[in-house]
Amino acid sequence: MSTSKPLYLWILSAAILCAQDATTFSADVRVVNLFATVHDAQGRVVRNLTADDFTLEEDGRPQTIRYFSHESDLPLTLGLLIDTSLSQRRVLGEERSASYRFLSQVLRPDKDRAFVIHFDREVELLQDLTSSRQKLDDALAELEIPTRAPRSGGRRGGPDAGRWRGGGTRLYDSVLLASEEVIRKDERKLSGRKALILLTDGVDTGSKVTLARAIESAQRADALVYSILFSDPEMQSDRRQDYRGRYSGVDGGQILQRLSRETGGSFFEVSDNKPISAIYAQLEEELRSQYSVGYTPDGDASPGYRKIHLATKQPGLLVETRDGYYSSK
């Protein structure tokens, strides 16, 4: 395909080398910026807070909020990461249709950009960053499930002979590559809000990097991960059979919740009562209802990870923002 770029060719070097630019913020790392969404006890987005309504700590030390605004007008960089492994074959059509509508409603011409990655046994960039709706639609149209070859009776071959072709779900690799090979390496030096949207059952079955490494890469890219758990119960049963129980007991929901929690995004689960179209509508509302919080750290300036805790003074409200950041000095 002419617009594709096989990302899996980069995975070995990306897995071994940690990001050398340790910060995800300004060049001197003295101003830390956060995007936060606040929900009430019923899950509704809260939009009317001020800086005085928040408390902020870094590594347990109180910090002063110096910059605060309601941000819906900043440029948005959006990555769609879509699971095309065998376990998604019965839900992929619905994911594709909902993604068409979501991009058409969220992206603003000449201001926002998006890219599309699919992952199964490989990770592939179907469309690089673009503001063109037509190019994004074309990329979504290319989504397909790998074919399954029949089991071999007496065919000669290596250790994979007789297994299903197309097996594997390189979820963690896709997050790392979206963060390091698209967002952080963009020649336009992306500014504004950055978000990755994962559509998957949450079960990784072949990545070369760990969950912790994937989370770190998103944090370094200043990208919020919004996870949408979309699973097919019948295919989950087939998966356990196909892989002889090797991945049974893995809770994809817990994995996706951790990905979102530690990067500042949200977790959603598709159900009969909450279809993917409703989740996309909620996600659109969250992206348009974020607070921007900035502060100058007054603590240790040595390189390393800094833990952030942003909360509201009003009880009963939940703040979603990243857990911390990496300082380079």
C-alpha positions as CSV (number, residue, x, y, z in Angstrom):
1,M,0.0,0.0,0.0
2,S,1.4,3.3,-1.0
3,T,0.6,5.2,2.2
4,S,1.8,2.5,4.6
5,K,5.0,2.4,6.6
6,P,6.0,-0.9,8.3
7,L,6.8,0.3,11.9
8,Y,7.7,-3.2,13.1
9,L,11.1,-2.8,11.3
10,W,12.0,-0.1,13.9
11,I,10.9,-2.0,17.0
12,L,14.2,-3.6,18.1
13,S,16.1,-0.4,18.3
14,A,13.2,1.4,19.9
15,A,12.8,-1.3,22.5
16,I,16.5,-1.2,23.5
17,L,17.1,2.5,23.5
18,C,15.4,4.6,26.1
19,A,14.4,8.1,24.9
20,Q,17.5,10.3,25.2
21,D,15.5,13.5,25.5
22,A,14.2,12.8,29.0
23,T,11.8,15.7,29.2
24,T,8.4,16.1,27.5
25,F,8.1,19.7,28.4
26,S,9.9,22.9,27.6
27,A,13.6,22.9,26.8
28,D,14.7,24.0,30.3
29,V,12.2,21.7,32.0
30,R,11.4,24.4,34.5
31,V,7.7,24.8,33.4
32,V,5.6,21.6,33.7
33,N,2.3,21.6,31.8
34,L,-0.6,19.2,32.5
35,F,-3.9,18.6,30.8
36,A,-6.6,17.4,33.2
37,T,-10.2,16.3,33.0
38,V,-12.4,16.4,36.1
39,H,-15.5,14.2,36.7
40,D,-18.1,14.2,39.5
41,A,-19.3,11.1,41.3
42,Q,-21.8,10.3,38.5
43,G,-19.1,10.5,35.8
44,R,-20.1,13.8,34.4
45,V,-17.4,16.2,33.2
46,V,-16.9,19.3,35.5
47,R,-16.1,22.4,33.5
48,N,-16.5,25.3,36.0
49,L,-13.4,25.0,38.2
50,T,-10.7,27.6,38.8
51,A,-7.0,27.3,39.8
52,D,-8.0,27.9,43.4
53,D,-10.1,24.7,43.3
54,F,-7.0,22.5,42.9
55,T,-4.1,21.3,45.0
56,L,-0.8,20.2,43.3
57,E,2.1,18.2,44.6
58,E,5.4,17.0,43.0
59,D,7.1,14.1,44.8
60,G,5.0,15.0,47.9
61,R,5.9,18.7,47.9
62,P,3.2,21.3,47.5
63,Q,3.5,23.3,44.3
64,T,2.1,26.7,43.2
65,I,-0.1,26.7,40.1
66,R,1.2,29.5,38.0
67,Y,-0.7,29.0,34.7
68,F,-4.3,27.8,34.4
69,S,-6.9,27.9,31.7
70,H,-9.8,25.9,30.2
71,E,-8.3,24.4,27.0
72,S,-10.5,23.4,24.0
73,D,-8.9,25.6,21.3
74,L,-5.3,24.3,21.4
75,P,-4.2,22.1,18.4
76,L,-5.0,18.4,18.9
77,T,-2.8,15.6,17.8
78,L,-4.7,12.3,17.7
79,G,-3.5,8.8,17.1
80,L,-5.9,5.9,16.5
81,L,-4.4,2.6,17.4
82,I,-6.6,-0.2,16.3
83,D,-6.3,-3.9,17.2
84,T,-6.7,-6.0,14.0
85,S,-5.8,-9.4,15.5
86,L,-8.0,-12.4,15.1
87,S,-9.8,-11.7,18.4
88,Q,-11.3,-8.5,16.9
89,R,-12.6,-9.9,13.6
90,R,-16.3,-9.7,14.5
91,V,-16.1,-6.2,16.0
92,L,-13.7,-4.5,13.5
93,G,-16.5,-3.2,11.2
94,E,-18.2,-1.5,14.1
95,E,-14.9,0.0,15.2
96,R,-14.2,1.3,11.7
97,S,-17.6,2.9,11.3
98,A,-17.5,4.7,14.7
99,S,-14.0,5.9,14.0
100,Y,-15.1,7.5,10.7
101,R,-17.8,9.5,12.6
102,F,-15.5,10.4,15.5
103,L,-12.8,11.9,13.3
104,S,-15.3,13.9,11.3
105,Q,-16.7,15.4,14.5
106,V,-13.5,16.0,16.4
107,L,-10.9,17.1,14.0
108,R,-10.9,20.8,12.9
109,P,-9.5,21.5,9.4
110,D,-6.1,23.1,9.3
111,K,-5.7,22.9,13.1
112,D,-5.9,19.3,14.2
113,R,-4.0,16.3,12.9
114,A,-4.4,12.6,13.3
115,F,-2.7,9.3,12.3
116,V,-3.8,5.7,12.1
117,I,-1.9,2.6,13.3
118,H,-3.1,-1.0,13.2
119,F,-1.5,-3.8,15.2
120,D,-1.7,-7.6,15.2
121,R,1.3,-9.8,14.7
122,E,2.9,-6.6,13.2
123,V,2.6,-2.9,13.8
124,E,1.9,-0.7,10.8
125,L,1.4,3.0,10.2
126,L,-1.5,3.2,7.8
127,Q,-1.5,7.0,7.7
128,D,1.1,9.4,9.1
129,L,0.1,12.7,10.7
130,T,-2.3,14.6,8.5
131,S,-5.2,17.0,8.6
132,S,-6.8,15.4,5.5
133,R,-10.0,13.6,6.3
134,Q,-9.9,11.7,3.0
135,K,-6.5,10.3,3.8
136,L,-7.6,9.2,7.3
137,D,-10.8,7.6,5.8
138,D,-8.7,5.8,3.3
139,A,-6.5,4.4,6.1
140,L,-9.5,3.2,8.1
141,A,-10.8,1.5,4.9
142,E,-7.6,-0.5,4.8
143,L,-8.1,-2.1,8.2
144,E,-8.4,-5.9,7.9
145,I,-7.9,-8.9,10.0
146,P,-5.0,-11.2,9.1
147,T,-6.2,-14.4,7.3
148,R,-5.9,-17.7,9.1
149,A,-4.1,-20.5,7.2
150,P,-5.3,-24.0,7.7
151,R,-3.4,-26.2,10.0
152,S,-0.7,-28.2,8.3
153,G,-1.1,-32.0,8.2
154,G,2.4,-33.2,7.2
155,R,3.8,-30.0,5.7
156,R,7.5,-29.5,6.3
157,G,8.7,-26.3,7.9
158,G,10.0,-24.6,11.0
159,P,8.6,-24.4,14.4
160,D,5.6,-22.2,13.2
161,A,4.4,-24.8,10.8
162,G,0.8,-25.8,11.4
163,R,0.1,-22.8,13.6
164,W,-2.4,-20.1,12.8
165,R,-0.9,-17.4,10.7
166,G,-1.8,-13.9,11.8
167,G,-1.6,-14.7,15.5
168,G,-0.3,-12.1,17.9
169,T,-1.3,-8.8,19.3
170,R,1.5,-6.3,19.7
171,L,-0.4,-3.8,21.8
172,Y,2.6,-2.5,23.8
173,D,4.7,-2.1,20.7
174,S,2.1,0.0,19.0
175,V,1.9,2.5,22.0
176,L,5.7,2.8,22.0
177,L,6.0,3.3,18.3
178,A,3.1,5.8,18.2
179,S,4.8,7.8,20.9
180,E,8.4,7.6,19.8
181,E,8.2,7.2,16.0
182,V,5.3,9.5,15.3
183,I,4.6,12.1,18.0
184,R,8.1,12.7,19.3
185,K,9.8,12.6,15.8
186,D,7.4,14.8,14.0
187,E,9.2,17.5,12.1
188,R,6.7,20.2,13.1
189,K,7.6,19.8,16.8
190,L,4.0,19.2,17.9
191,S,2.4,21.6,20.4
192,G,-0.9,21.5,22.1
193,R,-2.8,18.4,23.2
194,K,-1.7,14.9,22.3
195,A,-3.9,11.8,22.7
196,L,-3.7,8.2,21.7
197,I,-6.9,6.2,21.4
198,L,-6.6,2.4,21.8
199,L,-9.3,0.1,20.5
200,T,-8.5,-3.4,21.7
201,D,-9.4,-6.2,24.0
202,G,-6.3,-5.3,26.0
203,V,-4.4,-8.6,25.7
204,D,-0.9,-8.4,24.4
205,T,0.5,-11.6,22.9
206,G,3.8,-10.7,21.2
207,S,5.3,-7.3,21.9
208,K,9.0,-6.9,22.3
209,V,8.6,-4.2,25.0
210,T,6.8,-4.4,28.3
211,L,3.7,-2.6,29.5
212,A,5.9,-0.4,31.8
213,R,8.1,0.6,28.8
214,A,5.0,1.5,26.7
215,I,3.6,3.7,29.5
216,E,7.0,5.4,29.8
217,S,7.1,6.2,26.1
218,A,3.6,7.8,26.2
219,Q,4.6,9.8,29.3
220,R,7.8,11.1,27.5
221,A,5.7,12.0,24.5
222,D,3.3,13.9,26.8
223,A,0.5,11.8,25.3
224,L,-2.7,10.9,27.1
225,V,-3.9,7.3,26.4
226,Y,-7.6,6.8,26.1
227,S,-8.4,3.0,26.2
228,I,-11.5,1.5,24.7
229,L,-12.0,-2.1,25.7
230,F,-13.9,-3.8,22.9
231,S,-13.9,-7.6,23.2
232,D,-15.8,-10.5,21.7
233,P,-16.5,-13.2,24.3
234,E,-16.7,-15.9,21.7
235,M,-13.3,-14.9,20.3
236,Q,-11.8,-14.8,23.7
237,S,-12.8,-18.4,24.1
238,D,-11.3,-19.2,20.7
239,R,-8.1,-17.4,21.7
240,R,-7.6,-19.5,24.7
241,Q,-8.0,-22.6,22.5
242,D,-5.8,-21.4,19.7
243,Y,-2.9,-20.6,22.1
244,R,-3.4,-23.6,24.3
245,G,-4.2,-21.5,27.3
246,R,-0.9,-19.7,27.2
247,Y,-2.6,-16.3,27.7
248,S,-5.6,-17.4,29.8
249,G,-6.1,-15.4,32.9
250,V,-4.8,-12.1,31.4
251,D,-7.2,-9.3,32.3
252,G,-7.1,-6.9,29.4
253,G,-9.3,-4.4,31.3
254,Q,-6.8,-4.0,34.1
255,I,-4.0,-3.5,31.5
256,L,-5.9,-0.8,29.7
257,Q,-6.9,0.9,33.0
258,R,-3.3,1.1,34.0
259,L,-2.2,2.5,30.6
260,S,-4.8,5.3,30.8
261,R,-4.4,6.0,34.5
262,E,-0.7,6.5,34.4
263,T,-0.8,8.7,31.3
264,G,-3.8,10.8,32.3
265,G,-6.4,9.4,29.9
266,S,-9.6,7.6,30.5
267,F,-10.7,4.0,30.3
268,F,-14.0,2.9,28.6
269,E,-15.6,-0.5,28.0
270,V,-18.0,-1.3,25.2
271,S,-21.2,-3.1,26.3
272,D,-24.8,-3.5,25.3
273,N,-25.7,-0.5,27.3
274,K,-22.7,1.6,26.1
275,P,-21.9,1.1,22.4
276,I,-18.7,2.4,20.9
277,S,-20.6,5.3,19.4
278,A,-21.6,6.5,22.9
279,I,-18.1,6.1,24.1
280,Y,-16.7,8.2,21.3
281,A,-19.3,10.9,22.1
282,Q,-18.1,10.9,25.7
283,L,-14.5,11.0,24.6
284,E,-15.2,14.0,22.3
285,E,-16.7,15.8,25.3
286,E,-13.6,15.1,27.4
287,L,-11.2,16.3,24.8
288,R,-13.2,19.6,24.6
289,S,-13.3,20.0,28.4
290,Q,-9.8,19.9,29.6
291,Y,-8.0,22.1,32.0
292,S,-4.4,23.3,31.3
293,V,-2.3,23.5,34.5
294,G,1.3,24.8,34.6
295,Y,3.8,25.2,37.4
296,T,7.5,25.7,38.0
297,P,8.9,22.8,40.1
298,D,10.7,24.0,43.3
299,G,12.3,20.7,44.1
300,D,15.2,18.5,43.0
301,A,16.3,19.4,39.4
302,S,18.4,16.2,38.9
303,P,17.4,13.8,36.1
304,G,14.7,11.3,36.9
305,Y,11.0,10.7,37.2
306,R,8.8,13.1,39.1
307,K,5.5,12.0,40.6
308,I,2.6,14.5,40.3
309,H,-0.6,14.6,42.3
310,L,-3.3,17.0,41.2
311,A,-6.5,17.0,43.1
312,T,-9.5,19.2,43.8
313,K,-10.3,20.7,47.2
314,Q,-13.9,19.7,46.7
315,P,-14.5,16.1,47.8
316,G,-16.1,13.7,45.4
317,L,-14.4,14.9,42.3
318,L,-12.0,12.7,40.3
319,V,-9.1,14.4,38.5
320,E,-7.6,12.5,35.5
321,T,-4.1,13.7,34.5
322,R,-0.7,12.1,34.1
323,D,1.0,10.5,37.1
324,G,4.3,12.3,36.5
325,Y,7.0,13.3,34.0
326,Y,10.7,12.7,33.2
327,S,13.1,15.5,34.0
328,S,16.4,15.6,32.0
329,K,18.2,17.9,34.5
